[in-house]
Amino acid sequence: MNHVELELTKIKEAIDRAKDMRYRAEAKLEELENQQKRLLNELEELGVKPEKLEEEIQKLEEEIEKGLAEAKLMIPKELMGKHE
């Protein structure tokens, strides 16, 4: 195989690899877009707007902390052990 044929073979292989990478990237993009749609639909069903998501997460974390504190107060200290 001469120098030109070898270079053409390398170029063809590089093009084939690039096409393969492009197809995989397009498939991944489609998958991520579908996942985004599903998540947005779930948020809508929960009545949460995407732009308020961080605020809603913070609110829920605060509710969890409050609930844990209330539950802890209801349990006798001697049953809680030394992990306080």
C-alpha positions as CSV (number, residue, x, y, z in Angstrom):
1,M,0.0,0.0,0.0
2,N,1.5,3.3,-1.0
3,H,1.6,6.5,1.1
4,V,-1.5,8.1,-0.5
5,E,-3.6,4.9,-0.1
6,L,-2.5,4.7,3.6
7,E,-3.4,8.3,4.2
8,L,-6.8,7.8,2.5
9,T,-7.5,4.8,4.7
10,K,-6.6,6.7,7.8
11,I,-8.9,9.6,6.8
12,K,-11.7,7.2,6.0
13,E,-11.4,5.5,9.4
14,A,-11.3,8.9,11.1
15,I,-14.5,9.9,9.3
16,D,-16.2,6.6,10.2
17,R,-15.3,7.1,13.9
18,A,-16.5,10.7,13.8
19,K,-19.8,9.6,12.3
20,D,-20.2,6.9,14.9
21,M,-19.5,9.5,17.6
22,R,-22.1,11.8,16.1
23,Y,-24.8,9.1,16.0
24,R,-24.1,8.3,19.6
25,A,-24.2,11.9,20.6
26,E,-27.5,12.4,18.7
27,A,-29.0,9.4,20.5
28,K,-27.8,10.6,23.9
29,L,-29.2,14.1,23.2
30,E,-32.6,12.6,22.2
31,E,-32.6,10.5,25.4
32,L,-31.8,13.5,27.5
33,E,-34.5,15.6,25.9
34,N,-37.0,12.9,26.5
35,Q,-35.9,12.7,30.2
36,Q,-36.2,16.5,30.5
37,K,-39.8,16.3,29.1
38,R,-40.7,13.6,31.6
39,L,-39.2,15.5,34.5
40,L,-41.0,18.7,33.5
41,N,-44.2,16.8,33.3
42,E,-43.7,15.3,36.7
43,L,-43.0,18.8,38.1
44,E,-46.2,20.1,36.5
45,E,-48.2,17.2,38.0
46,L,-46.7,18.1,41.5
47,G,-47.6,21.7,41.0
48,V,-44.0,22.9,41.0
49,K,-42.7,25.4,38.5
50,P,-39.1,24.6,37.3
51,E,-38.0,28.1,38.2
52,K,-39.2,27.5,41.8
53,L,-37.6,24.1,42.2
54,E,-34.7,25.2,44.4
55,E,-37.1,27.0,46.6
56,E,-39.4,24.0,46.9
57,I,-36.5,21.7,47.7
58,Q,-35.4,24.1,50.5
59,K,-38.9,24.2,51.9
60,L,-39.2,20.4,51.9
61,E,-35.7,20.0,53.6
62,E,-36.9,22.4,56.3
63,E,-40.1,20.4,56.8
64,I,-38.0,17.2,57.1
65,E,-35.7,18.8,59.7
66,K,-38.7,20.1,61.6
67,G,-40.4,16.7,61.5
68,L,-37.2,15.0,62.7
69,A,-36.8,17.4,65.6
70,E,-40.4,16.8,66.6
71,A,-40.0,13.1,66.4
72,K,-36.8,13.2,68.4
73,L,-38.6,15.2,71.2
74,M,-41.2,12.4,71.5
75,I,-38.6,9.7,72.1
76,P,-37.3,9.3,75.6
77,K,-33.6,10.4,75.8
78,E,-32.5,7.1,77.3
79,L,-33.8,5.3,74.2
80,M,-31.9,7.7,71.8
81,G,-28.5,6.4,73.0
82,K,-25.2,8.3,72.8
83,H,-25.5,9.3,69.1
84,E,-26.9,12.8,69.9
